[in-house]
Amino acid sequence: MSITDLERIYDRLAEAIDSTGSDSELFLVKLALLVAEAMNDVERFNALIECAVHDL
């Protein structure tokens, strides 16, 4: 995936978070579960969670 693609994803995600207002946490959980289902790889998804937590 290119930097341009990542920037487009970031922009779309930011727009979606802004549009959900006080439901942004629910939106992010729902999105994470949909991505996990699409990945169909529990171990990889858990590794990505650890990476995201570590880099905060």
mmCIF entry with sequence, helices, sheets and N, C-alpha, C, O atoms, coordinates in Angstrom:
data_MODEL
# 
_entry.id   MODEL 
# 
_entity.id                         1 
_entity.type                       polymer 
_entity.pdbx_number_of_molecules   1 
# 
_entity_poly.entity_id                      1 
_entity_poly.type                           'polypeptide(L)' 
_entity_poly.nstd_linkage                   no 
_entity_poly.nstd_monomer                   no 
_entity_poly.pdbx_seq_one_letter_code       MSITDLERIYDRLAEAIDSTGSDSELFLVKLALLVAEAMNDVERFNALIECAVHDL 
_entity_poly.pdbx_seq_one_letter_code_can   MSITDLERIYDRLAEAIDSTGSDSELFLVKLALLVAEAMNDVERFNALIECAVHDL 
_entity_poly.pdbx_strand_id                 A 
# 
loop_
_entity_poly_seq.entity_id 
_entity_poly_seq.num 
_entity_poly_seq.mon_id 
_entity_poly_seq.hetero 
1 1  MET n 
1 2  SER n 
1 3  ILE n 
1 4  THR n 
1 5  ASP n 
1 6  LEU n 
1 7  GLU n 
1 8  ARG n 
1 9  ILE n 
1 10 TYR n 
1 11 ASP n 
1 12 ARG n 
1 13 LEU n 
1 14 ALA n 
1 15 GLU n 
1 16 ALA n 
1 17 ILE n 
1 18 ASP n 
1 19 SER n 
1 20 THR n 
1 21 GLY n 
1 22 SER n 
1 23 ASP n 
1 24 SER n 
1 25 GLU n 
1 26 LEU n 
1 27 PHE n 
1 28 LEU n 
1 29 VAL n 
1 30 LYS n 
1 31 LEU n 
1 32 ALA n 
1 33 LEU n 
1 34 LEU n 
1 35 VAL n 
1 36 ALA n 
1 37 GLU n 
1 38 ALA n 
1 39 MET n 
1 40 ASN n 
1 41 ASP n 
1 42 VAL n 
1 43 GLU n 
1 44 ARG n 
1 45 PHE n 
1 46 ASN n 
1 47 ALA n 
1 48 LEU n 
1 49 ILE n 
1 50 GLU n 
1 51 CYS n 
1 52 ALA n 
1 53 VAL n 
1 54 HIS n 
1 55 ASP n 
1 56 LEU n 
# 
_struct_asym.id          A 
_struct_asym.entity_id   1 
# 
loop_
_struct_conf.conf_type_id 
_struct_conf.id 
_struct_conf.pdbx_PDB_helix_id 
_struct_conf.beg_label_comp_id 
_struct_conf.beg_label_asym_id 
_struct_conf.beg_label_seq_id 
_struct_conf.pdbx_beg_PDB_ins_code 
_struct_conf.end_label_comp_id 
_struct_conf.end_label_asym_id 
_struct_conf.end_label_seq_id 
_struct_conf.pdbx_end_PDB_ins_code 
_struct_conf.beg_auth_comp_id 
_struct_conf.beg_auth_asym_id 
_struct_conf.beg_auth_seq_id 
_struct_conf.end_auth_comp_id 
_struct_conf.end_auth_asym_id 
_struct_conf.end_auth_seq_id 
_struct_conf.pdbx_PDB_helix_class 
_struct_conf.details 
_struct_conf.pdbx_PDB_helix_length 
HELX_P HELX_P1 AA1 ILE A 3  ? THR A 20 ? ILE A 3  THR A 20 1 ? 18 
HELX_P HELX_P2 AA2 GLY A 21 ? ASP A 23 ? GLY A 21 ASP A 23 5 ? 3  
HELX_P HELX_P3 AA3 SER A 24 ? MET A 39 ? SER A 24 MET A 39 1 ? 16 
HELX_P HELX_P4 AA4 VAL A 42 ? HIS A 54 ? VAL A 42 HIS A 54 1 ? 13 
# 
_struct_conf_type.id          HELX_P 
_struct_conf_type.criteria    ? 
_struct_conf_type.reference   ? 
# 
loop_
_atom_site.group_PDB 
_atom_site.id 
_atom_site.type_symbol 
_atom_site.label_atom_id 
_atom_site.label_alt_id 
_atom_site.label_comp_id 
_atom_site.label_asym_id 
_atom_site.label_entity_id 
_atom_site.label_seq_id 
_atom_site.pdbx_PDB_ins_code 
_atom_site.Cartn_x 
_atom_site.Cartn_y 
_atom_site.Cartn_z 
_atom_site.occupancy 
_atom_site.B_iso_or_equiv 
_atom_site.pdbx_formal_charge 
_atom_site.auth_seq_id 
_atom_site.auth_comp_id 
_atom_site.auth_asym_id 
_atom_site.auth_atom_id 
_atom_site.pdbx_PDB_model_num 
ATOM 1   N N  . MET A 1 1  ? 0.851   -1.170  0.000  1.00 0.00 ? 1  MET A N  1 
ATOM 2   C CA . MET A 1 1  ? 0.000   0.000   0.000  1.00 0.00 ? 1  MET A CA 1 
ATOM 3   C C  . MET A 1 1  ? 0.899   1.236   0.000  1.00 0.00 ? 1  MET A C  1 
ATOM 4   O O  . MET A 1 1  ? 1.879   1.307   0.741  1.00 0.00 ? 1  MET A O  1 
ATOM 5   N N  . SER A 1 2  ? 0.558   2.174   -0.815 1.00 0.00 ? 2  SER A N  1 
ATOM 6   C CA . SER A 1 2  ? 1.379   3.375   -0.943 1.00 0.00 ? 2  SER A CA 1 
ATOM 7   C C  . SER A 1 2  ? 1.062   4.388   0.162  1.00 0.00 ? 2  SER A C  1 
ATOM 8   O O  . SER A 1 2  ? 0.045   4.287   0.848  1.00 0.00 ? 2  SER A O  1 
ATOM 9   N N  . ILE A 1 3  ? 1.951   5.355   0.310  1.00 0.00 ? 3  ILE A N  1 
ATOM 10  C CA . ILE A 1 3  ? 1.727   6.448   1.268  1.00 0.00 ? 3  ILE A CA 1 
ATOM 11  C C  . ILE A 1 3  ? 0.450   7.208   0.897  1.00 0.00 ? 3  ILE A C  1 
ATOM 12  O O  . ILE A 1 3  ? -0.318  7.604   1.773  1.00 0.00 ? 3  ILE A O  1 
ATOM 13  N N  . THR A 1 4  ? 0.233   7.404   -0.382 1.00 0.00 ? 4  THR A N  1 
ATOM 14  C CA . THR A 1 4  ? -0.983  8.087   -0.844 1.00 0.00 ? 4  THR A CA 1 
ATOM 15  C C  . THR A 1 4  ? -2.225  7.326   -0.415 1.00 0.00 ? 4  THR A C  1 
ATOM 16  O O  . THR A 1 4  ? -3.199  7.929   0.036  1.00 0.00 ? 4  THR A O  1 
ATOM 17  N N  . ASP A 1 5  ? -2.198  5.998   -0.554 1.00 0.00 ? 5  ASP A N  1 
ATOM 18  C CA . ASP A 1 5  ? -3.328  5.178   -0.121 1.00 0.00 ? 5  ASP A CA 1 
ATOM 19  C C  . ASP A 1 5  ? -3.549  5.318   1.378  1.00 0.00 ? 5  ASP A C  1 
ATOM 20  O O  . ASP A 1 5  ? -4.685  5.473   1.827  1.00 0.00 ? 5  ASP A O  1 
ATOM 21  N N  . LEU A 1 6  ? -2.467  5.264   2.157  1.00 0.00 ? 6  LEU A N  1 
ATOM 22  C CA . LEU A 1 6  ? -2.588  5.409   3.610  1.00 0.00 ? 6  LEU A CA 1 
ATOM 23  C C  . LEU A 1 6  ? -3.144  6.778   3.993  1.00 0.00 ? 6  LEU A C  1 
ATOM 24  O O  . LEU A 1 6  ? -3.944  6.889   4.922  1.00 0.00 ? 6  LEU A O  1 
ATOM 25  N N  . GLU A 1 7  ? -2.726  7.811   3.283  1.00 0.00 ? 7  GLU A N  1 
ATOM 26  C CA . GLU A 1 7  ? -3.247  9.156   3.551  1.00 0.00 ? 7  GLU A CA 1 
ATOM 27  C C  . GLU A 1 7  ? -4.737  9.236   3.241  1.00 0.00 ? 7  GLU A C  1 
ATOM 28  O O  . GLU A 1 7  ? -5.491  9.873   3.976  1.00 0.00 ? 7  GLU A O  1 
ATOM 29  N N  . ARG A 1 8  ? -5.163  8.596   2.163  1.00 0.00 ? 8  ARG A N  1 
ATOM 30  C CA . ARG A 1 8  ? -6.591  8.577   1.821  1.00 0.00 ? 8  ARG A CA 1 
ATOM 31  C C  . ARG A 1 8  ? -7.387  7.826   2.876  1.00 0.00 ? 8  ARG A C  1 
ATOM 32  O O  . ARG A 1 8  ? -8.483  8.249   3.242  1.00 0.00 ? 8  ARG A O  1 
ATOM 33  N N  . ILE A 1 9  ? -6.847  6.719   3.368  1.00 0.00 ? 9  ILE A N  1 
ATOM 34  C CA . ILE A 1 9  ? -7.514  5.961   4.431  1.00 0.00 ? 9  ILE A CA 1 
ATOM 35  C C  . ILE A 1 9  ? -7.588  6.800   5.694  1.00 0.00 ? 9  ILE A C  1 
ATOM 36  O O  . ILE A 1 9  ? -8.634  6.855   6.341  1.00 0.00 ? 9  ILE A O  1 
ATOM 37  N N  . TYR A 1 10 ? -6.487  7.457   6.055  1.00 0.00 ? 10 TYR A N  1 
ATOM 38  C CA . TYR A 1 10 ? -6.464  8.315   7.247  1.00 0.00 ? 10 TYR A CA 1 
ATOM 39  C C  . TYR A 1 10 ? -7.526  9.407   7.140  1.00 0.00 ? 10 TYR A C  1 
ATOM 40  O O  . TYR A 1 10 ? -8.280  9.642   8.085  1.00 0.00 ? 10 TYR A O  1 
ATOM 41  N N  . ASP A 1 11 ? -7.581  10.069  5.987  1.00 0.00 ? 11 ASP A N  1 
ATOM 42  C CA . ASP A 1 11 ? -8.564  11.144  5.796  1.00 0.00 ? 11 ASP A CA 1 
ATOM 43  C C  . ASP A 1 11 ? -9.986  10.619  5.924  1.00 0.00 ? 11 ASP A C  1 
ATOM 44  O O  . ASP A 1 11 ? -10.822 11.247  6.573  1.00 0.00 ? 11 ASP A O  1 
ATOM 45  N N  . ARG A 1 12 ? -10.268 9.475   5.312  1.00 0.00 ? 12 ARG A N  1 
ATOM 46  C CA . ARG A 1 12 ? -11.625 8.911   5.371  1.00 0.00 ? 12 ARG A CA 1 
ATOM 47  C C  . ARG A 1 12 ? -11.973 8.501   6.788  1.00 0.00 ? 12 ARG A C  1 
ATOM 48  O O  . ARG A 1 12 ? -13.098 8.708   7.242  1.00 0.00 ? 12 ARG A O  1 
ATOM 49  N N  . LEU A 1 13 ? -11.006 7.916   7.490  1.00 0.00 ? 13 LEU A N  1 
ATOM 50  C CA . LEU A 1 13 ? -11.237 7.516   8.881  1.00 0.00 ? 13 LEU A CA 1 
ATOM 51  C C  . LEU A 1 13 ? -11.500 8.731   9.757  1.00 0.00 ? 13 LEU A C  1 
ATOM 52  O O  . LEU A 1 13 ? -12.396 8.707   10.600 1.00 0.00 ? 13 LEU A O  1 
ATOM 53  N N  . ALA A 1 14 ? -10.732 9.785   9.567  1.00 0.00 ? 14 ALA A N  1 
ATOM 54  C CA . ALA A 1 14 ? -10.943 11.013  10.340 1.00 0.00 ? 14 ALA A CA 1 
ATOM 55  C C  . ALA A 1 14 ? -12.324 11.598  10.079 1.00 0.00 ? 14 ALA A C  1 
ATOM 56  O O  . ALA A 1 14 ? -12.995 12.048  11.009 1.00 0.00 ? 14 ALA A O  1 
ATOM 57  N N  . GLU A 1 15 ? -12.748 11.595  8.830  1.00 0.00 ? 15 GLU A N  1 
ATOM 58  C CA . GLU A 1 15 ? -14.090 12.091  8.494  1.00 0.00 ? 15 GLU A CA 1 
ATOM 59  C C  . GLU A 1 15 ? -15.169 11.251  9.174  1.00 0.00 ? 15 GLU A C  1 
ATOM 60  O O  . GLU A 1 15 ? -16.137 11.786  9.714  1.00 0.00 ? 15 GLU A O  1 
ATOM 61  N N  . ALA A 1 16 ? -14.991 9.935   9.143  1.00 0.00 ? 16 ALA A N  1 
ATOM 62  C CA . ALA A 1 16 ? -15.984 9.048   9.754  1.00 0.00 ? 16 ALA A CA 1 
ATOM 63  C C  . ALA A 1 16 ? -16.037 9.251   11.264 1.00 0.00 ? 16 ALA A C  1 
ATOM 64  O O  . ALA A 1 16 ? -17.120 9.280   11.848 1.00 0.00 ? 16 ALA A O  1 
ATOM 65  N N  . ILE A 1 17 ? -14.880 9.391   11.897 1.00 0.00 ? 17 ILE A N  1 
ATOM 66  C CA . ILE A 1 17 ? -14.844 9.630   13.347 1.00 0.00 ? 17 ILE A CA 1 
ATOM 67  C C  . ILE A 1 17 ? -15.538 10.938  13.671 1.00 0.00 ? 17 ILE A C  1 
ATOM 68  O O  . ILE A 1 17 ? -16.335 11.000  14.607 1.00 0.00 ? 17 ILE A O  1 
ATOM 69  N N  . ASP A 1 18 ? -15.249 11.978  12.915 1.00 0.00 ? 18 ASP A N  1 
ATOM 70  C CA . ASP A 1 18 ? -15.895 13.276  13.143 1.00 0.00 ? 18 ASP A CA 1 
ATOM 71  C C  . ASP A 1 18 ? -17.408 13.187  12.976 1.00 0.00 ? 18 ASP A C  1 
ATOM 72  O O  . ASP A 1 18 ? -18.157 13.808  13.729 1.00 0.00 ? 18 ASP A O  1 
ATOM 73  N N  . SER A 1 19 ? -17.851 12.420  11.996 1.00 0.00 ? 19 SER A N  1 
ATOM 74  C CA . SER A 1 19 ? -19.285 12.354  11.716 1.00 0.00 ? 19 SER A CA 1 
ATOM 75  C C  . SER A 1 19 ? -20.057 11.549  12.759 1.00 0.00 ? 19 SER A C  1 
ATOM 76  O O  . SER A 1 19 ? -21.275 11.693  12.867 1.00 0.00 ? 19 SER A O  1 
ATOM 77  N N  . THR A 1 20 ? -19.365 10.700  13.532 1.00 0.00 ? 20 THR A N  1 
ATOM 78  C CA . THR A 1 20 ? -20.066 9.883   14.519 1.00 0.00 ? 20 THR A CA 1 
ATOM 79  C C  . THR A 1 20 ? -20.226 10.582  15.859 1.00 0.00 ? 20 THR A C  1 
ATOM 80  O O  . THR A 1 20 ? -20.975 10.109  16.714 1.00 0.00 ? 20 THR A O  1 
ATOM 81  N N  . GLY A 1 21 ? -19.540 11.690  16.056 1.00 0.00 ? 21 GLY A N  1 
ATOM 82  C CA . GLY A 1 21 ? -19.698 12.463  17.289 1.00 0.00 ? 21 GLY A CA 1 
ATOM 83  C C  . GLY A 1 21 ? -19.419 11.648  18.535 1.00 0.00 ? 21 GLY A C  1 
ATOM 84  O O  . GLY A 1 21 ? -18.351 11.051  18.670 1.00 0.00 ? 21 GLY A O  1 
ATOM 85  N N  . SER A 1 22 ? -20.382 11.624  19.444 1.00 0.00 ? 22 SER A N  1 
ATOM 86  C CA . SER A 1 22 ? -20.196 10.935  20.725 1.00 0.00 ? 22 SER A CA 1 
ATOM 87  C C  . SER A 1 22 ? -20.169 9.419   20.579 1.00 0.00 ? 22 SER A C  1 
ATOM 88  O O  . SER A 1 22 ? -19.826 8.716   21.530 1.00 0.00 ? 22 SER A O  1 
ATOM 89  N N  . ASP A 1 23 ? -20.524 8.907   19.410 1.00 0.00 ? 23 ASP A N  1 
ATOM 90  C CA . ASP A 1 23 ? -20.492 7.464   19.161 1.00 0.00 ? 23 ASP A CA 1 
ATOM 91  C C  . ASP A 1 23 ? -19.183 7.010   18.509 1.00 0.00 ? 23 ASP A C  1 
ATOM 92  O O  . ASP A 1 23 ? -19.117 5.912   17.958 1.00 0.00 ? 23 ASP A O  1 
ATOM 93  N N  . SER A 1 24 ? -18.140 7.850   18.568 1.00 0.00 ? 24 SER A N  1 
ATOM 94  C CA . SER A 1 24 ? -16.901 7.521   17.865 1.00 0.00 ? 24 SER A CA 1 
ATOM 95  C C  . SER A 1 24 ? -16.241 6.255   18.410 1.00 0.00 ? 24 SER A C  1 
ATOM 96  O O  . SER A 1 24 ? -15.669 5.484   17.641 1.00 0.00 ? 24 SER A O  1 
ATOM 97  N N  . GLU A 1 25 ? -16.312 6.028   19.723 1.00 0.00 ? 25 GLU A N  1 
ATOM 98  C CA . GLU A 1 25 ? -15.715 4.806   20.274 1.00 0.00 ? 25 GLU A CA 1 
ATOM 99  C C  . GLU A 1 25 ? -16.458 3.568   19.773 1.00 0.00 ? 25 GLU A C  1 
ATOM 100 O O  . GLU A 1 25 ? -15.834 2.568   19.419 1.00 0.00 ? 25 GLU A O  1 
ATOM 101 N N  . LEU A 1 26 ? -17.770 3.636   19.745 1.00 0.00 ? 26 LEU A N  1 
ATOM 102 C CA . LEU A 1 26 ? -18.569 2.522   19.230 1.00 0.00 ? 26 LEU A CA 1 
ATOM 103 C C  . LEU A 1 26 ? -18.243 2.272   17.756 1.00 0.00 ? 26 LEU A C  1 
ATOM 104 O O  . LEU A 1 26 ? -18.104 1.126   17.329 1.00 0.00 ? 26 LEU A O  1 
ATOM 105 N N  . PHE A 1 27 ? -18.126 3.345   16.991 1.00 0.00 ? 27 PHE A N  1 
ATOM 106 C CA . PHE A 1 27 ? -17.760 3.222   15.585 1.00 0.00 ? 27 PHE A CA 1 
ATOM 107 C C  . PHE A 1 27 ? -16.417 2.515   15.433 1.00 0.00 ? 27 PHE A C  1 
ATOM 108 O O  . PHE A 1 27 ? -16.289 1.610   14.609 1.00 0.00 ? 27 PHE A O  1 
ATOM 109 N N  . LEU A 1 28 ? -15.408 2.919   16.220 1.00 0.00 ? 28 LEU A N  1 
ATOM 110 C CA . LEU A 1 28 ? -14.081 2.320   16.099 1.00 0.00 ? 28 LEU A CA 1 
ATOM 111 C C  . LEU A 1 28 ? -14.080 0.843   16.479 1.00 0.00 ? 28 LEU A C  1 
ATOM 112 O O  . LEU A 1 28 ? -13.382 0.042   15.858 1.00 0.00 ? 28 LEU A O  1 
ATOM 113 N N  . VAL A 1 29 ? -14.857 0.483   17.493 1.00 0.00 ? 29 VAL A N  1 
ATOM 114 C CA . VAL A 1 29 ? -14.964 -0.930  17.870 1.00 0.00 ? 29 VAL A CA 1 
ATOM 115 C C  . VAL A 1 29 ? -15.637 -1.715  16.747 1.00 0.00 ? 29 VAL A C  1 
ATOM 116 O O  . VAL A 1 29 ? -15.183 -2.799  16.383 1.00 0.00 ? 29 VAL A O  1 
ATOM 117 N N  . LYS A 1 30 ? -16.710 -1.169  16.207 1.00 0.00 ? 30 LYS A N  1 
ATOM 118 C CA . LYS A 1 30 ? -17.413 -1.842  15.110 1.00 0.00 ? 30 LYS A CA 1 
ATOM 119 C C  . LYS A 1 30 ? -16.489 -2.004  13.909 1.00 0.00 ? 30 LYS A C  1 
ATOM 120 O O  . LYS A 1 30 ? -16.451 -3.070  13.294 1.00 0.00 ? 30 LYS A O  1 
ATOM 121 N N  . LEU A 1 31 ? -15.748 -0.957  13.573 1.00 0.00 ? 31 LEU A N  1 
ATOM 122 C CA . LEU A 1 31 ? -14.814 -1.017  12.460 1.00 0.00 ? 31 LEU A CA 1 
ATOM 123 C C  . LEU A 1 31 ? -13.733 -2.072  12.706 1.00 0.00 ? 31 LEU A C  1 
ATOM 124 O O  . LEU A 1 31 ? -13.393 -2.843  11.809 1.00 0.00 ? 31 LEU A O  1 
ATOM 125 N N  . ALA A 1 32 ? -13.199 -2.098  13.922 1.00 0.00 ? 32 ALA A N  1 
ATOM 126 C CA . ALA A 1 32 ? -12.164 -3.077  14.257 1.00 0.00 ? 32 ALA A CA 1 
ATOM 127 C C  . ALA A 1 32 ? -12.682 -4.502  14.104 1.00 0.00 ? 32 ALA A C  1 
ATOM 128 O O  . ALA A 1 32 ? -11.980 -5.369  13.584 1.00 0.00 ? 32 ALA A O  1 
ATOM 129 N N  . LEU A 1 33 ? -13.903 -4.744  14.552 1.00 0.00 ? 33 LEU A N  1 
ATOM 130 C CA . LEU A 1 33 ? -14.480 -6.084  14.429 1.00 0.00 ? 33 LEU A CA 1 
ATOM 131 C C  . LEU A 1 33 ? -14.720 -6.466  12.965 1.00 0.00 ? 33 LEU A C  1 
ATOM 132 O O  . LEU A 1 33 ? -14.518 -7.619  12.584 1.00 0.00 ? 33 LEU A O  1 
ATOM 133 N N  . LEU A 1 34 ? -15.144 -5.512  12.156 1.00 0.00 ? 34 LEU A N  1 
ATOM 134 C CA . LEU A 1 34 ? -15.331 -5.773  10.733 1.00 0.00 ? 34 LEU A CA 1 
ATOM 135 C C  . LEU A 1 34 ? -13.999 -6.070  10.040 1.00 0.00 ? 34 LEU A C  1 
ATOM 136 O O  . LEU A 1 34 ? -13.913 -6.958  9.191  1.00 0.00 ? 34 LEU A O  1 
ATOM 137 N N  . VAL A 1 35 ? -12.972 -5.322  10.409 1.00 0.00 ? 35 VAL A N  1 
ATOM 138 C CA . VAL A 1 35 ? -11.640 -5.567  9.838  1.00 0.00 ? 35 VAL A CA 1 
ATOM 139 C C  . VAL A 1 35 ? -11.112 -6.922  10.279 1.00 0.00 ? 35 VAL A C  1 
ATOM 140 O O  . VAL A 1 35 ? -10.544 -7.660  9.473  1.00 0.00 ? 35 VAL A O  1 
ATOM 141 N N  . ALA A 1 36 ? -11.294 -7.255  11.553 1.00 0.00 ? 36 ALA A N  1 
ATOM 142 C CA . ALA A 1 36 ? -10.850 -8.554  12.058 1.00 0.00 ? 36 ALA A CA 1 
ATOM 143 C C  . ALA A 1 36 ? -11.537 -9.685  11.301 1.00 0.00 ? 36 ALA A C  1 
ATOM 144 O O  . ALA A 1 36 ? -10.901 -10.676 10.941 1.00 0.00 ? 36 ALA A O  1 
ATOM 145 N N  . GLU A 1 37 ? -12.821 -9.533  11.065 1.00 0.00 ? 37 GLU A N  1 
ATOM 146 C CA . GLU A 1 37 ? -13.559 -10.560 10.318 1.00 0.00 ? 37 GLU A CA 1 
ATOM 147 C C  . GLU A 1 37 ? -13.036 -10.672 8.891  1.00 0.00 ? 37 GLU A C  1 
ATOM 148 O O  . GLU A 1 37 ? -12.876 -11.774 8.367  1.00 0.00 ? 37 GLU A O  1 
ATOM 149 N N  . ALA A 1 38 ? -12.771 -9.531  8.266  1.00 0.00 ? 38 ALA A N  1 
ATOM 150 C CA . ALA A 1 38 ? -12.257 -9.535  6.893  1.00 0.00 ? 38 ALA A CA 1 
ATOM 151 C C  . ALA A 1 38 ? -10.859 -10.145 6.817  1.00 0.00 ? 38 ALA A C  1 
ATOM 152 O O  . ALA A 1 38 ? -10.517 -10.811 5.840  1.00 0.00 ? 38 ALA A O  1 
ATOM 153 N N  . MET A 1 39 ? -10.045 -9.911  7.866  1.00 0.00 ? 39 MET A N  1 
ATOM 154 C CA . MET A 1 39 ? -8.683  -10.467 7.896  1.00 0.00 ? 39 MET A CA 1 
ATOM 155 C C  . MET A 1 39 ? -8.706  -11.973 8.096  1.00 0.00 ? 39 MET A C  1 
ATOM 156 O O  . MET A 1 39 ? -7.890  -12.698 7.528  1.00 0.00 ? 39 MET A O  1 
ATOM 157 N N  . ASN A 1 40 ? -9.646  -12.436 8.906  1.00 0.00 ? 40 ASN A N  1 
ATOM 158 C CA . ASN A 1 40 ? -9.772  -13.861 9.203  1.00 0.00 ? 40 ASN A CA 1 
ATOM 159 C C  . ASN A 1 40 ? -8.469  -14.443 9.767  1.00 0.00 ? 40 ASN A C  1 
ATOM 160 O O  . ASN A 1 40 ? -8.076  -15.558 9.421  1.00 0.00 ? 40 ASN A O  1 
ATOM 161 N N  . ASP A 1 41 ? -7.799  -13.664 10.650 1.00 0.00 ? 41 ASP A N  1 
ATOM 162 C CA . ASP A 1 41 ? -6.525  -14.090 11.228 1.00 0.00 ? 41 ASP A CA 1 
ATOM 163 C C  . ASP A 1 41 ? -6.418  -13.506 12.637 1.00 0.00 ? 41 ASP A C  1 
ATOM 164 O O  . ASP A 1 41 ? -5.928  -12.392 12.821 1.00 0.00 ? 41 ASP A O  1 
ATOM 165 N N  . VAL A 1 42 ? -6.877  -14.263 13.618 1.00 0.00 ? 42 VAL A N  1 
ATOM 166 C CA . VAL A 1 42 ? -6.937  -13.779 14.998 1.00 0.00 ? 42 VAL A CA 1 
ATOM 167 C C  . VAL A 1 42 ? -5.556  -13.400 15.519 1.00 0.00 ? 42 VAL A C  1 
ATOM 168 O O  . VAL A 1 42 ? -5.397  -12.355 16.150 1.00 0.00 ? 42 VAL A O  1 
ATOM 169 N N  . GLU A 1 43 ? -4.561  -14.234 15.261 1.00 0.00 ? 43 GLU A N  1 
ATOM 170 C CA . GLU A 1 43 ? -3.225  -13.965 15.777 1.00 0.00 ? 43 GLU A CA 1 
ATOM 171 C C  . GLU A 1 43 ? -2.653  -12.673 15.195 1.00 0.00 ? 43 GLU A C  1 
ATOM 172 O O  . GLU A 1 43 ? -2.060  -11.875 15.922 1.00 0.00 ? 43 GLU A O  1 
ATOM 173 N N  . ARG A 1 44 ? -2.825  -12.468 13.911 1.00 0.00 ? 44 ARG A N  1 
ATOM 174 C CA . ARG A 1 44 ? -2.326  -11.239 13.273 1.00 0.00 ? 44 ARG A CA 1 
ATOM 175 C C  . ARG A 1 44 ? -3.070  -10.022 13.808 1.00 0.00 ? 44 ARG A C  1 
ATOM 176 O O  . ARG A 1 44 ? -2.459  -8.985  14.065 1.00 0.00 ? 44 ARG A O  1 
ATOM 177 N N  . PHE A 1 45 ? -4.371  -10.140 13.974 1.00 0.00 ? 45 PHE A N  1 
ATOM 178 C CA . PHE A 1 45 ? -5.143  -9.011  14.500 1.00 0.00 ? 45 PHE A CA 1 
ATOM 179 C C  . PHE A 1 45 ? -4.690  -8.672  15.916 1.00 0.00 ? 45 PHE A C  1 
ATOM 180 O O  . PHE A 1 45 ? -4.526  -7.497  16.246 1.00 0.00 ? 45 PHE A O  1 
ATOM 181 N N  . ASN A 1 46 ? -4.485  -9.687  16.757 1.00 0.00 ? 46 ASN A N  1 
ATOM 182 C CA . ASN A 1 46 ? -4.003  -9.439  18.121 1.00 0.00 ? 46 ASN A CA 1 
ATOM 183 C C  . ASN A 1 46 ? -2.625  -8.792  18.115 1.00 0.00 ? 46 ASN A C  1 
ATOM 184 O O  . ASN A 1 46 ? -2.346  -7.923  18.941 1.00 0.00 ? 46 ASN A O  1 
ATOM 185 N N  . ALA A 1 47 ? -1.762  -9.202  17.196 1.00 0.00 ? 47 ALA A N  1 
ATOM 186 C CA . ALA A 1 47 ? -0.439  -8.585  17.083 1.00 0.00 ? 47 ALA A CA 1 
ATOM 187 C C  . ALA A 1 47 ? -0.549  -7.112  16.695 1.00 0.00 ? 47 ALA A C  1 
ATOM 188 O O  . ALA A 1 47 ? 0.207   -6.275  17.187 1.00 0.00 ? 47 ALA A O  1 
ATOM 189 N N  . LEU A 1 48 ? -1.494  -6.805  15.815 1.00 0.00 ? 48 LEU A N  1 
ATOM 190 C CA . LEU A 1 48 ? -1.705  -5.413  15.419 1.00 0.00 ? 48 LEU A CA 1 
ATOM 191 C C  . LEU A 1 48 ? -2.246  -4.574  16.575 1.00 0.00 ? 48 LEU A C  1 
ATOM 192 O O  . LEU A 1 48 ? -1.888  -3.404  16.712 1.00 0.00 ? 48 LEU A O  1 
ATOM 193 N N  . ILE A 1 49 ? -3.100  -5.161  17.402 1.00 0.00 ? 49 ILE A N  1 
ATOM 194 C CA . ILE A 1 49 ? -3.584  -4.460  18.596 1.00 0.00 ? 49 ILE A CA 1 
ATOM 195 C C  . ILE A 1 49 ? -2.402  -4.113  19.499 1.00 0.00 ? 49 ILE A C  1 
ATOM 196 O O  . ILE A 1 49 ? -2.291  -2.983  19.973 1.00 0.00 ? 49 ILE A O  1 
ATOM 197 N N  . GLU A 1 50 ? -1.521  -5.084  19.735 1.00 0.00 ? 50 GLU A N  1 
ATOM 198 C CA . GLU A 1 50 ? -0.349  -4.839  20.585 1.00 0.00 ? 50 GLU A CA 1 
ATOM 199 C C  . GLU A 1 50 ? 0.541   -3.751  19.998 1.00 0.00 ? 50 GLU A C  1 
ATOM 200 O O  . GLU A 1 50 ? 1.055   -2.906  20.730 1.00 0.00 ? 50 GLU A O  1 
ATOM 201 N N  . CYS A 1 51 ? 0.722   -3.770  18.703 1.00 0.00 ? 51 CYS A N  1 
ATOM 202 C CA . CYS A 1 51 ? 1.522   -2.741  18.036 1.00 0.00 ? 51 CYS A CA 1 
ATOM 203 C C  . CYS A 1 51 ? 0.909   -1.365  18.221 1.00 0.00 ? 51 CYS A C  1 
ATOM 204 O O  . CYS A 1 51 ? 1.615   -0.404  18.527 1.00 0.00 ? 51 CYS A O  1 
ATOM 205 N N  . ALA A 1 52 ? -0.403  -1.266  18.038 1.00 0.00 ? 52 ALA A N  1 
ATOM 206 C CA . ALA A 1 52 ? -1.090  0.026   18.158 1.00 0.00 ? 52 ALA A CA 1 
ATOM 207 C C  . ALA A 1 52 ? -1.022  0.546   19.598 1.00 0.00 ? 52 ALA A C  1 
ATOM 208 O O  . ALA A 1 52 ? -0.829  1.742   19.812 1.00 0.00 ? 52 ALA A O  1 
ATOM 209 N N  . VAL A 1 53 ? -1.177  -0.328  20.572 1.00 0.00 ? 53 VAL A N  1 
ATOM 210 C CA . VAL A 1 53 ? -1.101  0.083   21.981 1.00 0.00 ? 53 VAL A CA 1 
ATOM 211 C C  . VAL A 1 53 ? 0.302   0.553   22.308 1.00 0.00 ? 53 VAL A C  1 
ATOM 212 O O  . VAL A 1 53 ? 0.490   1.559   22.992 1.00 0.00 ? 53 VAL A O  1 
ATOM 213 N N  . HIS A 1 54 ? 1.281   -0.182  21.815 1.00 0.00 ? 54 HIS A N  1 
ATOM 214 C CA . HIS A 1 54 ? 2.684   0.132   22.115 1.00 0.00 ? 54 HIS A CA 1 
ATOM 215 C C  . HIS A 1 54 ? 3.098   1.493   21.557 1.00 0.00 ? 54 HIS A C  1 
ATOM 216 O O  . HIS A 1 54 ? 3.878   2.206   22.187 1.00 0.00 ? 54 HIS A O  1 
ATOM 217 N N  . ASP A 1 55 ? 2.594   1.851   20.404 1.00 0.00 ? 55 ASP A N  1 
ATOM 218 C CA . ASP A 1 55 ? 3.027   3.066   19.737 1.00 0.00 ? 55 ASP A CA 1 
ATOM 219 C C  . ASP A 1 55 ? 2.234   4.327   20.120 1.00 0.00 ? 55 ASP A C  1 
ATOM 220 O O  . ASP A 1 55 ? 2.408   5.375   19.497 1.00 0.00 ? 55 ASP A O  1 
ATOM 221 N N  . LEU A 1 56 ? 1.376   4.236   21.129 1.00 0.00 ? 56 LEU A N  1 
ATOM 222 C CA . LEU A 1 56 ? 0.601   5.427   21.524 1.00 0.00 ? 56 LEU A CA 1 
ATOM 223 C C  . LEU A 1 56 ? 1.467   6.422   22.251 1.00 0.00 ? 56 LEU A C  1 
ATOM 224 O O  . LEU A 1 56 ? 0.985   7.480   22.656 1.00 0.00 ? 56 LEU A O  1 
# 
